[in-house]
Amino acid sequence: MISDARIRAIFDRATAEFADSAEYRELTSGTATRDFAFEFIRNVFRTHYLSSHIVALCFAALPSQAAALLRENLLEEMGHSEDEPPHSALLLKLAEGVGFSQAEIAGLIDDARRQVSLFCASRVPLATLREICLAVLLETMSFEFMLSRCSSQIHKVLHESYGIPKEALQWFELHSEVDIRHAEEGLTVIRDYLDFHQIGDATFELIQRNGLSQVFTRHYFPAQSQAVEQTRQSARSGAAIEALTIYRLKIPFRQTFTHATQSRDDSDAIIVKLKGSNGETGYGEALPRPYVTGETTQSMVARVREHLAPQIFSKPWTPGWRTFDDLAAVQQEWTASERAEVIAWNAAFCAAELALLDWGVKSLRVALTDFLPPARNQVVYSGVISADDPKQAGALAKRMVQLGIRQIKVKVGTEADAARLEAVRKIVGDDVELRADANGVWNAAQAVAQLQQLRPFKIAVIEQPVAANDLTGMKQVRQQTGIAVMADESLVTLAQAKQLIAQGGCDYFNIRLSKNGGITGSLAIAKLAQEASIKIQVGAQVGETGILSAAGRALAAHVPGLHYAEGSFGTWLLTEDITFEDVAFGYAGVAPLLKSRGLSVTVKDDVLERLAVEKIELKR
């Protein structure tokens, strides 16, 4: 039986961790900037404005004796107490007393709603509803416990050091020591929940350890907040990267994947693993394509080993926005090519960059999506049919329709294009949107002629109809066919993106992490696309593992102008993946947000070692 004393000790430890954090000490010492204090108040508002919804979820999962205590808490949160107004009303009073405008308060309410929405949409590594509700209940009651011990100090310093009127601080007064009763009742509620659902010690320990680590700083001083970044950096020195390991993989496919210029039977992913002096690790991935960036697996490995690794070893890295800023500062230099056959070392940069970002955000115990806030609560992936014979293409299309896929891309550029598209369209009917990808195999005249022939099959978008450097031809195809054109192989660098926009050669950008220089390069191109009203597809590399798929998921969830997403095939294509988490999309191509730590996947090191056909270990 898990005792009240044990639960109290866990809450005491979490509270002490918060009180000892650099951010809390900065705030309560009265030396923080006014912007810092106001950002803290905004985050308190976002965290607690809809807390009654969270308490209601816990109440629904506890049909036992202690439910009466939780019900009383819920009624007080909602303002159905004789003595107290709704807690949400007190937060509104706080925001108004601080001087936030009505527009800003409305934005904070929207933020609070969005937080609940994202919480409900994120995949969680828990098996059943009872574990999910226990995690929520532990976090909820831990806040009651911490606030009963810290609110008085916060109340005092906000008034005395930051000039906030006392009457605006009633929410903190309510949660101070005078409200310690709720904190004590929370221990009883949790123990009763554990007994009612017969939750054992191992499950409880796993959930509390993962859920309560830095729980208050994560909410009140979130990692993505620029307002508190300076405090974090002053309290935390940079860490050195002590070791870098390069793995070259060979993972067999379940079936051959073919397009007009290539055929693949296995994944040739390159994995970069970093280990910092803080003990944390990070993983990145890229798949070089010589016909796109000019990088081969051999040249990419050499680039990481001889150029990027020494650069990474030579400087300290500070987790947080500093890592993002440092990578943005070196991206142009690290990707610049001195070789005529290499357009940019974007795949090499991508693998190293993702490893650094994974290491950095893991070190903060947050996720990449905390720095790339989602613009949508799920990502819907397209199906892709390679340049198979028509019968095979039709059979694959049938499986996709059975899976509920409503967007399909078909590879074209061979003699069987018309028969292949006819077979697919016959299977999927008119309700499924079809795109085509020629991988640059045609010239402009051939593309126009072929697309006229394929018009009966209602192609919505043609991807890379002409060679990568034929921007005039791309514009010609767009104008003469009336079919929307997507740039892929033509879009490797930021300079090429600008040229495409100036030329008016396309309607869509296909942004791929490995092709476009990781998160840093991809975000820069996506920003240009948004400014130019160019639509975005977040694409993928055929054969990527869960590492690159997870990073692509974060990017696809984040970019505002997303129209299509490809990838996250996981073991739909690979015979085996190297991550514990299944990143493959589900019914209708839908995939949830990934929001745990780092890139939000856990690498199986034993599988990574087994599937590697080459391993290079480097030390600082």
Residue pairs with C-beta under 8 A, 6 or more apart in sequence:
1 195
2 191
2 194
2 201
2 204
3 191
4 187
4 188
4 191
7 187
7 190
7 191
8 187
10 142
10 208
10 212
11 141
11 142
11 145
11 146
11 183
11 187
14 142
14 145
14 146
14 212
14 213
14 215
14 216
15 142
15 145
15 146
15 149
15 150
15 216
17 213
17 214
17 216
18 24
18 146
18 150
18 214
18 215
18 216
18 217
19 25
19 150
21 214
21 217
21 221
22 231
22 232
22 234
22 235
22 236
23 217
23 220
23 221
23 228
23 231
23 232
24 150
24 217
24 221
26 32
26 36
26 228
26 231
27 36
27 37
27 40
27 154
27 157
28 153
28 154
28 157
29 157
30 157
30 160
30 161
30 162
32 231
33 227
34 162
35 227
36 227
36 228
36 231
37 158
37 161
37 162
38 98
38 227
39 225
39 227
39 228
40 220
40 221
40 228
41 94
41 95
41 98
41 158
41 164
42 108
43 219
43 220
43 221
43 222
43 225
44 91
44 94
44 171
44 220
45 91
45 94
45 95
45 108
45 112
46 108
46 111
46 112
46 115
47 112
47 115
47 219
47 220
48 87
48 91
48 143
48 171
49 88
49 91
49 108
49 109
49 112
50 88
50 112
50 113
50 115
50 116
51 77
51 87
51 140
52 74
52 77
52 78
52 86
52 87
52 88
53 116
54 116
54 136
54 140
55 70
55 73
55 74
55 77
55 140
56 74
57 133
57 136
58 70
58 133
58 136
58 137
58 140
58 189
59 67
59 70
59 71
59 74
60 133
61 129
61 130
61 133
61 137
61 193
62 70
62 133
62 137
62 189
62 192
62 193
62 196
63 196
64 192
64 193
64 195
64 196
65 192
66 188
66 189
66 191
66 192
66 193
69 185
69 188
69 189
70 189
73 144
73 182
73 185
75 81
76 84
76 87
77 86
77 87
78 86
79 85
79 86
79 87
79 88
79 89
84 174
87 171
87 174
90 170
90 171
90 174
91 171
92 105
93 167
93 168
93 170
93 171
94 168
94 169
94 170
94 171
94 172
95 104
95 105
95 108
96 105
96 168
97 164
97 165
97 167
97 168
97 169
98 164
98 168
100 108
117 377
118 374
118 377
118 593
118 595
120 377
121 377
121 378
121 592
121 593
122 592
122 593
122 594
122 595
123 581
123 592
123 593
123 594
123 595
124 132
124 135
125 581
125 596
126 132
126 135
126 207
130 197
130 199
131 199
131 203
131 207
133 193
134 193
134 194
134 197
134 199
134 203
134 204
134 207
135 207
135 210
135 211
137 189
137 190
137 193
138 190
138 207
138 208
138 211
138 212
139 211
139 212
139 215
140 186
141 183
141 186
141 187
141 189
141 190
142 212
142 215
142 216
143 215
143 216
144 175
144 179
144 182
144 183
144 186
145 183
145 186
146 216
147 172
147 175
147 176
147 179
147 183
148 175
148 176
148 177
148 179
148 180
148 182
148 183
149 177
149 183
151 172
151 173
151 175
151 176
151 177
151 179
152 172
152 176
152 177
154 172
155 169
155 172
155 173
155 176
158 164
158 169
158 172
159 165
159 166
159 169
193 199
194 204
213 365
214 365
218 365
218 366
221 228
222 366
222 370
223 320
223 361
223 364
223 366
223 370
223 371
224 321
224 370
224 371
224 373
226 321
229 320
229 321
229 322
232 320
233 318
233 320
233 322
236 318
236 319
237 316
237 318
238 315
238 316
238 317
238 318
238 322
239 276
239 277
239 278
239 280
239 316
239 317
239 318
239 319
239 363
240 276
240 277
240 313
240 316
240 317
240 620
241 274
241 275
241 276
241 277
241 312
241 313
241 317
241 356
241 359
241 620
242 275
242 276
242 277
242 619
242 620
243 274
243 275
243 617
243 618
243 619
243 620
244 272
244 273
244 274
244 275
244 304
244 309
244 312
244 313
244 355
244 617
244 618
245 272
245 273
245 615
245 616
245 617
245 618
246 270
246 271
246 272
246 273
246 301
246 304
246 305
246 614
246 615
246 616
246 618
247 270
247 271
247 272
247 273
247 608
247 609
247 612
247 614
247 615
248 268
248 270
248 297
248 301
248 612
248 613
248 614
248 615
249 267
249 268
249 269
249 270
249 271
249 545
249 578
249 608
249 611
249 612
249 613
250 266
250 267
250 268
250 611
250 613
251 266
251 267
251 269
251 543
251 545
251 574
251 575
251 576
251 577
251 578
251 611
252 265
252 266
252 574
252 575
253 264
253 265
253 266
253 267
253 543
253 573
253 574
253 575
254 571
254 572
254 573
254 574
254 575
255 573
256 263
256 264
256 265
256 386
257 263
257 264
257 386
257 542
257 543
257 573
258 264
258 386
258 387
258 388
258 411
259 386
259 387
259 411
259 413
259 437
259 439
260 387
260 411
260 412
260 413
260 414
260 438
260 439
260 441
261 291
261 413
261 439
261 440
261 441
262 291
262 439
264 542
264 543
266 543
267 287
267 542
267 543
267 544
267 545
267 574
268 287
268 288
268 297
268 543
269 285
269 286
269 287
269 541
269 543
269 544
269 545
269 548
270 285
270 286
270 287
270 288
270 297
270 300
270 301
270 304
270 347
270 351
271 283
271 284
271 285
271 351
271 545
271 547
271 578
271 608
271 612
272 283
272 284
272 285
272 304
272 351
272 352
272 354
272 355
273 281
273 282
273 283
273 355
273 603
273 608
274 281
274 282
274 283
274 284
274 312
274 355
274 356
274 358
274 359
275 281
276 282
276 317
276 359
276 363
278 363
280 359
280 362
280 363
281 359
281 362
282 354
282 355
282 356
282 357
282 358
282 359
282 360
282 362
282 598
283 354
283 355
283 358
283 547
283 598
283 599
283 603
284 350
284 351
284 352
284 353
284 354
284 355
284 356
284 357
284 358
284 518
284 547
285 350
285 351
285 354
285 514
285 544
285 545
285 547
285 548
285 551
286 300
286 346
286 347
286 348
286 350
286 351
286 354
286 513
286 514
286 518
286 541
286 548
287 347
287 514
287 541
287 542
287 543
287 544
287 548
288 295
288 296
288 297
288 299
288 300
288 347
288 348
288 514
289 295
289 347
289 514
289 515
289 541
290 296
290 341
291 489
292 343
292 468
292 489
292 492
292 515
293 342
293 343
293 344
293 345
293 346
293 347
293 492
293 515
294 337
294 339
294 341
294 342
294 343
294 344
295 303
295 342
295 345
295 346
295 347
295 348
299 342
300 345
300 347
300 348
300 351
301 614
301 616
303 345
303 348
304 348
304 351
304 352
305 616
305 618
307 334
307 345
307 348
308 334
308 348
308 349
308 352
309 352
309 618
311 330
311 334
312 352
312 356
313 618
313 620
315 326
317 323
317 326
317 356
317 359
317 360
318 326
318 360
319 359
319 360
319 361
319 363
319 364
320 360
320 364
321 371
323 356
323 357
323 360
324 357
324 371
324 520
327 353
327 356
327 357
327 518
327 520
328 520
331 349
331 353
331 517
331 518
331 520
331 521
334 345
334 348
334 349
334 352
335 344
335 345
335 346
335 348
335 349
335 493
335 517
335 521
336 344
336 345
337 343
337 344
337 345
343 492
343 493
344 492
344 493
344 517
346 492
346 493
346 514
346 515
346 516
346 517
346 518
346 521
347 514
347 515
349 517
349 518
349 520
349 521
350 513
350 514
350 516
350 517
350 518
350 521
351 514
351 518
353 517
353 518
353 519
353 520
354 513
354 518
354 519
354 547
354 548
354 551
354 599
357 368
357 519
357 598
357 599
358 368
358 598
358 599
359 598
361 367
361 368
361 370
361 371
361 597
361 598
361 599
362 597
362 598
365 597
366 597
367 554
367 594
367 595
367 596
367 597
367 598
367 599
367 600
368 519
368 551
368 554
368 598
368 599
368 600
369 554
369 557
369 558
369 593
369 594
369 595
369 600
370 595
372 519
372 554
372 555
372 557
372 558
373 558
374 557
374 558
374 593
375 557
375 558
375 559
375 560
375 562
376 557
376 562
377 593
378 557
378 590
378 591
378 592
378 593
379 553
379 556
379 557
379 562
379 565
379 568
379 585
379 590
379 591
379 593
380 407
380 565
380 585
380 588
380 589
380 590
380 591
381 565
381 566
381 567
381 568
381 585
381 589
381 590
381 591
382 405
382 407
382 408
382 409
382 435
382 564
382 565
382 566
382 589
383 396
383 397
383 400
383 403
383 405
383 407
383 408
383 409
383 589
384 408
384 409
384 410
384 411
384 566
385 393
385 396
385 397
385 400
385 408
385 409
385 410
385 411
385 420
385 424
386 411
387 411
387 412
387 413
387 414
387 416
387 420
388 396
388 420
389 416
389 420
390 416
390 419
390 420
390 422
390 423
391 423
393 410
393 420
393 423
393 424
394 423
394 424
394 426
394 427
397 408
397 423
397 424
397 427
397 428
398 427
400 408
400 428
401 427
401 428
401 429
401 432
403 587
403 588
403 589
404 587
404 588
404 589
405 432
405 588
405 589
406 431
406 432
406 433
406 588
406 589
407 432
407 433
407 435
407 564
407 589
408 424
408 428
408 432
408 433
408 434
408 435
409 434
409 435
409 436
409 437
409 463
409 566
410 420
410 421
410 424
410 434
410 435
410 436
410 437
411 436
411 437
411 439
412 420
412 421
412 436
412 437
412 438
412 450
412 454
413 438
413 439
413 441
413 442
414 420
417 436
417 450
417 453
417 454
418 453
418 454
418 457
421 434
421 436
421 454
421 457
421 459
422 457
424 434
424 457
425 434
425 457
425 458
428 434
430 458
433 460
434 457
434 458
434 459
434 460
435 459
435 460
435 461
435 462
435 463
435 486
435 564
436 454
436 459
436 461
436 462
436 463
437 462
437 463
437 464
437 488
438 447
438 450
438 462
438 463
438 464
438 465
438 466
439 463
439 464
439 488
439 489
440 464
440 465
440 466
440 467
440 468
440 489
440 490
442 450
442 465
442 466
443 466
443 467
443 470
443 473
444 465
444 466
444 470
444 472
444 473
444 474
444 476
444 477
447 462
447 465
447 466
447 473
447 477
447 481
448 476
448 477
448 480
448 481
451 459
451 462
451 465
451 477
451 481
451 483
452 481
459 483
460 483
460 484
461 483
461 484
461 485
461 486
461 507
461 508
461 564
462 477
462 481
462 483
462 484
462 485
462 486
463 485
463 486
463 488
463 508
463 510
464 486
464 487
464 488
464 489
464 490
464 510
465 473
465 474
465 477
465 485
466 473
466 474
466 477
467 473
467 489
468 489
468 490
468 492
469 490
470 490
471 490
471 499
471 500
471 503
471 505
472 503
472 505
474 485
474 487
474 490
474 503
474 505
474 506
475 503
475 504
475 505
477 483
477 485
478 484
478 485
478 504
478 505
478 506
478 507
484 507
484 508
485 505
485 506
485 507
485 508
486 506
486 507
486 508
486 509
486 510
486 537
487 500
487 505
487 506
487 508
487 509
487 510
488 510
488 512
488 515
488 539
490 496
490 500
490 505
490 506
491 497
491 500
491 509
491 510
491 511
491 515
491 516
491 525
492 515
492 516
493 516
493 517
493 521
494 521
494 524
494 525
494 528
497 509
497 525
497 528
497 529
498 528
500 506
500 509
500 534
501 528
501 532
501 534
506 534
507 534
507 535
508 534
508 535
508 536
508 537
508 563
508 564
509 525
509 526
509 529
509 534
509 535
509 536
509 537
510 537
510 539
511 522
511 525
511 526
511 529
511 536
511 537
511 538
511 539
511 555
511 559
512 522
512 538
512 539
512 540
512 541
512 552
513 519
513 522
513 548
513 551
513 552
513 555
514 541
514 544
514 548
515 539
515 541
516 522
516 525
518 551
519 551
519 554
519 555
522 538
522 555
523 555
523 559
526 536
526 555
526 559
526 561
528 534
529 535
529 536
529 561
530 536
530 559
530 560
530 561
534 561
535 561
535 563
536 559
536 561
536 562
536 563
536 564
537 562
537 563
537 564
537 565
537 566
538 552
538 555
538 556
538 559
538 562
538 564
538 565
538 566
538 567
539 566
539 567
540 548
540 549
540 552
540 566
540 567
540 568
540 569
541 548
541 567
542 573
543 573
543 574
544 552
544 567
544 569
545 574
545 577
545 578
545 579
546 570
546 577
546 578
546 579
546 581
546 582
546 583
546 601
547 578
547 579
547 599
547 601
547 603
548 567
549 567
549 568
549 569
549 570
549 583
550 579
550 581
550 583
550 594
550 599
550 600
550 601
551 599
552 565
552 567
552 568
553 568
553 583
553 591
553 593
553 594
553 600
554 594
554 599
554 600
556 562
556 565
557 593
568 583
568 584
568 585
568 591
569 584
569 585
570 577
570 582
570 583
570 584
570 585
571 577
571 582
571 584
572 584
576 607
576 611
577 583
577 607
578 603
578 604
578 607
578 608
578 611
579 601
579 602
579 603
579 604
580 601
580 602
580 603
580 604
581 594
581 600
581 601
581 602
583 591
583 594
583 601
584 591
585 591
594 600
594 601
609 615
